[in-house]
Amino acid sequence: MDLTTLLPGPLATLMLAEAGAEVVKIEQPGGENARYFPPMVDGESAAFLMLNRGKKSMALDLKNDADRAKLIPLIKRADILVEQFRPGVMARLGLGYDDAHALNPRLIYCSISGYGQSGPRVHEAGHDLNYIGNTGLLDLQPGPASHPVVPPMLAADIAGGSFPAVINILLALRARDQSGQGCRIDIAMTDAMFTFTWAALALGAASGRFPKPGEMWLVGGSPRYQIYPAKDGKLVACGAIEQKFWIAFAKAIALPAEFVDDMRNPMATRDAVAKLILSRSSDEWRPVFAAADCCTTIVTALEEAMRDPHFVERGLFAHAVATASGKSLPALPVPISPQFRETPGAKKAPKLG
């Protein structure tokens, strides 16, 4: 049972659906808000279609006693219930964990929220940017104060919500195999953001001094792990962290010997590298870096990446979403191994109800 909206819960239940689960999506009358997110394809939201491929839908008003009663048979036979309301809402509706457990002791009841089901922030509103901002993660590299950068991925929603939900649901299923009992899972999207601060936590624990923004190696503090503009405006992603890759990179770009030892003056080396990369176009650099095998690549646009023979051969876009009119959209790639999925093909997202 999927009582979630937008991204974290729907992506979690999508992964379960892709692995063969029957997912019944419970929506408010008129449908969840994501059904109306642009861009639209034949009157349907492309994002909604991708996130809800292969599911079923029921439209219910959970504030209505008769509609709530329709959930009881589903709760009794469900293996998993995933909900994403603010803490306390399901209990007020008579659908909290205790209520559900009384109906079905084998039920795995997974709640996804911003700050979890307990603690001083439990009722605080927030979104991804707030969650990474409140855990120290965003502070590690917010970009220059004059024009800070909004990260291109929703780390808290996906890596703090969707992925932990699936991981813990699978652990709960395994535990139920042994005990015969379901359980309550409390997923707080903020919790996993501390996992991403692993290097900064290690530094702080070891030295007592936590890093300043942009200081650590992997967030801009090293010329070895850096993004450099090329002459044509495209970007070069250098990840030559290990010494052998750094030496190969330095040789490939003909970095003067005085800058190869980047520990002496990291920013001077960074500036020297930047000047060299800027002297040639990305097309000129591409074969150089490929031959050097030095963990350095040209930043690729999404539409180019989707045509990359490597990703095509691995079948990342082999699955499809069928629209109501018969059009086909690429299905959202999910990290579910092919042996747990059906043969690639087209599936529809559910019509409301």
VENZIBEL-V201227 format. One record per backbone hydrogen bond with DSSP energy under -0.5 kcal/mol. CO is the residue of the C=O (numbers start at 0). NH is the residue of the N-H. E is the energy in kcal/mol with one decimal. If there is no record, write none. Layout:
BEGIN
[[CO	NH	E] [CO	NH	E]]
END
This chain:
BEGIN
[[0	2	-0.7] [0	81	-2.9] [1	25	-2.7] [2	83	-1.6] [4	8	-0.5] [6	10	-2.6] [7	11	-1.7] [8	12	-2.7] [9	13	-1.8] [10	14	-2.1] [11	15	-1.6] [12	16	-2.4] [13	17	-2.8] [14	18	-1.1] [15	20	-2.6] [16	19	-1.8] [20	22	-0.7] [21	23	-0.5] [22	24	-0.6] [22	55	-2.8] [23	1	-3.0] [23	25	-0.6] [24	26	-0.6] [24	57	-2.9] [26	59	-3.1] [27	30	-3.0] [31	34	-2.0] [32	35	-2.2] [33	36	-1.4] [34	44	-0.6] [38	45	-2.4] [39	41	-0.5] [40	43	-1.5] [43	40	-3.8] [44	48	-2.5] [45	49	-2.2] [46	50	-2.2] [47	51	-1.4] [49	52	-0.6] [51	54	-1.7] [51	349	-0.7] [55	24	-3.2] [57	26	-3.4] [57	59	-0.7] [59	61	-0.9] [60	63	-2.2] [62	64	-0.5] [63	67	-2.7] [64	68	-2.0] [65	69	-0.8] [66	69	-0.9] [67	70	-1.7] [67	71	-0.5] [68	71	-0.9] [68	72	-0.5] [70	74	-2.8] [71	75	-2.3] [72	76	-1.2] [73	77	-1.4] [78	107	-2.3] [80	109	-3.5] [81	2	-3.3] [82	111	-2.7] [85	88	-2.2] [87	91	-2.0] [88	92	-1.4] [89	94	-3.2] [89	95	-0.6] [90	93	-1.5] [95	99	-2.7] [96	100	-3.3] [97	101	-1.7] [98	102	-1.2] [99	103	-2.3] [103	106	-2.1] [104	181	-3.2] [106	108	-0.7] [106	182	-0.7] [107	80	-2.8] [107	109	-0.7] [108	110	-0.6] [108	184	-3.0] [109	82	-2.7] [110	186	-3.1] [112	188	-2.8] [113	189	-2.1] [118	121	-1.8] [120	123	-2.3] [126	129	-1.1] [126	130	-2.0] [127	131	-2.4] [128	132	-1.5] [129	133	-2.0] [131	136	-0.6] [131	137	-2.3] [132	135	-0.6] [135	139	-0.6] [136	139	-1.1] [137	140	-1.1] [139	213	-3.6] [141	148	-2.6] [143	146	-0.9] [148	150	-0.5] [152	154	-1.4] [153	157	-2.2] [154	158	-1.4] [154	159	-1.0] [155	159	-0.7] [156	161	-2.1] [157	162	-3.0] [160	164	-1.8] [161	165	-2.2] [162	166	-2.7] [163	167	-2.6] [164	168	-2.3] [165	169	-2.4] [166	170	-2.0] [167	171	-2.4] [168	172	-2.3] [169	173	-2.0] [170	174	-2.5] [171	175	-2.4] [172	176	-1.7] [173	177	-0.9] [174	177	-0.5] [174	178	-2.5] [175	179	-2.7] [182	108	-2.8] [184	110	-2.9] [184	186	-0.7] [185	187	-0.7] [186	112	-2.5] [186	188	-0.6] [187	190	-0.9] [187	191	-0.8] [189	192	-1.4] [189	193	-0.6] [190	193	-1.3] [191	194	-0.5] [191	195	-0.9] [193	196	-1.0] [194	197	-1.2] [196	200	-2.9] [197	201	-2.1] [198	202	-2.3] [199	203	-2.6] [200	204	-2.6] [201	205	-2.2] [202	206	-2.6] [202	207	-0.5] [202	208	-0.6] [203	207	-1.9] [207	209	-0.5] [211	214	-2.0] [215	218	-1.6] [215	220	-2.5] [216	219	-1.0] [216	221	-0.7] [221	224	-0.9] [223	239	-1.0] [225	227	-0.5] [225	237	-2.9] [227	235	-3.5] [229	232	-1.8] [233	229	-3.4] [234	236	-0.5] [234	298	-2.9] [235	227	-2.7] [235	237	-0.8] [236	238	-0.6] [236	296	-2.1] [237	225	-1.6] [238	240	-2.3] [241	245	-2.6] [242	246	-2.7] [243	247	-1.8] [244	248	-2.6] [245	249	-2.9] [246	250	-2.3] [247	251	-2.1] [248	252	-2.0] [249	254	-2.8] [250	253	-0.8] [255	258	-2.2] [255	259	-0.6] [256	259	-1.0] [256	260	-0.6] [259	261	-1.7] [260	263	-1.2] [260	264	-0.5] [264	267	-0.5] [264	268	-2.2] [265	269	-2.6] [266	270	-2.3] [267	271	-2.0] [268	272	-2.7] [269	273	-2.7] [270	274	-2.0] [271	275	-1.8] [272	276	-2.8] [273	277	-2.1] [274	278	-0.5] [275	278	-1.1] [276	230	-0.7] [276	279	-1.3] [279	230	-2.9] [280	284	-2.0] [281	285	-2.4] [282	286	-0.7] [283	287	-0.6] [284	288	-2.5] [285	289	-2.1] [286	290	-2.1] [287	291	-1.7] [288	292	-1.4] [288	293	-0.8] [294	238	-2.5] [296	236	-3.1] [300	303	-0.6] [300	304	-2.6] [301	305	-2.2] [303	306	-1.3] [304	307	-1.1] [307	311	-2.4] [308	312	-2.7] [309	313	-1.6] [310	315	-1.9] [311	314	-1.4] [314	317	-1.5] [318	330	-2.0] [319	346	-1.8] [320	328	-2.8] [321	348	-0.6] [322	325	-1.6] [326	322	-2.8] [328	320	-3.4] [333	335	-2.2] [334	336	-0.5] [336	339	-2.2] [337	340	-1.8] [344	319	-2.4] [346	321	-2.7] [347	53	-2.7]]
END
